[in-house]
Amino acid sequence: MTMVITDTREDVAASPEYSATVGFLLNHLILRYLAHYFAICLLKSRIDDHALNYISVEIPTIVIEYAGDDNFDKHLLNAVESGCQAFIATEKTAGPFFDSFLPVHDGAVQRSMEKRLIILLQPNSSIFRDISETFIIEGQGNGRYILPSKPNVSAQIDGTELWLVVLFCEIVNCTTEIMMASEWGTVFDNGTKVGLIGAPAEHLVDITFAGLYTWYSSFQYLAFTAVHSRSGCTCIVAKPHIVANWRTPFLSFSGPLWSAVALAFLTGAVAVCVMERSRQRILNLTHALKYTFSDAILVMIGFFMEQSVPMPNELVASVLLFSTLMFAGFMIGSSYNGGLASTMIVPQYEPCVNNVHELAEARMTWTGVSVSWIYSILLAYQPDMLTLLKTFREWDEETIARRASDRDVAIIVERMEYGHFAFPPMSIESMKGRQMLTDDVYWESVVGMCSKTWPARARFDRMVLDLKAFGILAHWEFIGVIRFLSLESQQVIRYSRDSGGDECTPLRISNITGALLILAVGLASSS
């Protein structure tokens, strides 16, 4: 809000009574409109009248005296950073204030809303320039293009976030002008501003929307609107394939357990062989055939297969050894039988990526249509996040759709606040071959980004919070999904991890393929 106090007298400087009257009026205006602010800033020059000296309201005040040098911007920046939310300027300082207002506020960290300005002007002031009228192009759309320029062509604004702009302009009676950008962009450290994010920082537009999050890098140059949504970044990965049936006999034990069983088997075979040869020597069984290691192997196979085997009992050592091996073989055989029964009835799947940690551990490529997907984790220090930064790839929509069936690629999916999902274009068949991770890579608050000096930000924020409180944004999300995505794809992604009911299946000939393979190998070897 701007208030202009114009003096209609020519000899103001010679009238202390008038200065006192203006000072009294300023005190009233400050109490009425500026008292709730953290601080106000008085901008004056040495030749101004002394009306500002009559301000007696007890409110934090910062006084800047304009001397015509280059330090004015620095002093004004310090005042803004100190909390000045309202300004009182005179005829001499209004021009420099307007010239410095944008660059000073663009460089400031403080970005308070609803700033107010009071200007004390002399008669016939030329401070304000003429504002040319801007006419909206007639057409069927609800906006018009400004960049790229499209003369005599109206724009049709559509989509969940852009509906906020359309509704706001209907409420405040403004014209919606559209700027199209091909990338999210950013503001670089050297001040270069590109893309959608760079547009409000360059004051090409007032506000921008495109699934923008509360990124620290953007906060340095822009102001954020009220949060209108929550967004989670997750991925859909290839579903695991069923393990080949020939591997069924080997699925009962894990790799380390098979190693332990093999070690126990060989140790037992060596112990049996040594014990039997010692028994033959102690009992002087010269007529008996020499006990071989093959005999020991067959005895151990009998123990592990829970079959009967000859167990000599002439020596106590033999009894103890064979009793121990019989118990161990019984335990191992029973465990194997239990595992085999479960693997033959319940389908077994290959290992797959289920969560973010496994995605990073597998060093699988995860991809999105824009590099902005990793803006939120650029400052992360967790090992998994650092790995994901290295394995991210930016692909266009055509590449993602073409490689949607690749099993070594994870595709980014946005988990929206009210239970829906946004994803790059791909076929339903490719989508059915994928499942969603159990957790999010990260989640963020979705905002609009505007210039730090956009005067309508406070009203826009109030509208956003009202819409959110009334449930309108949830309805808009549902409408947007129906119009731009599909309910079938939403169901496919939502239930991608469901097993589809009871996975128990009747035994088939394929379940004994592994046993038949072992038999075939044995017959071939023996022949």
Salt bridges, closest charged atoms under 4 A:
ASP11 OD1 - ARG9 NH2 3.44
GLU65 OE2 - ARG46 NE 2.80
ASP106 OD2 - HIS203 NE2 2.70
GLU114 OE2 - ARG462 NH1 3.51
ASP158 OD2 - ARG483 NH2 2.51
GLU161 OE2 - HIS228 NE2 2.90
GLU177 OE2 - ARG144 NH2 2.25
GLU202 OE1 - LYS193 NZ 3.95
GLU276 OE1 - ARG279 NH1 3.21
GLU314 OE1 - ARG279 NE 2.95
GLU361 OE2 - HIS357 NE2 3.78
ASP384 OD2 - HIS357 ND1 3.00
ASP406 OD2 - ARG403 NE 2.69
GLU417 OE1 - LYS468 NZ 2.86
ASP440 OD1 - ARG415 NH2 2.82
GLU477 OE2 - HIS420 ND1 2.79
